[in-house]
Amino acid sequence: MDEFLNMGGYGPYIWSSFLIAAIVMTGLALQSWFDLRKQKRLVAELEARSPKKARP
């Protein structure tokens, strides 16, 4: 197991790059989720302000 984690001496570089990538991906997912919530609130607000159209 140590040999796998060490990866021929490059383990610290490889595992740190995986960690950085995971942090960035998580940040992007959270940012997208927060933006989606913001956009949904904006759409709901705009729909509430607009006059209702009569359907034929």
MODELLER restraints for C-alpha pairs under 7 A, 6 or more apart:
rsr = mdl.restraints
at = mdl.atoms
rsr.add(forms.Gaussian(group=physical.xy_distance, feature=features.Distance(at['CA:5:A'], at['CA:11:A']), mean=5.90, stdev=0.5))
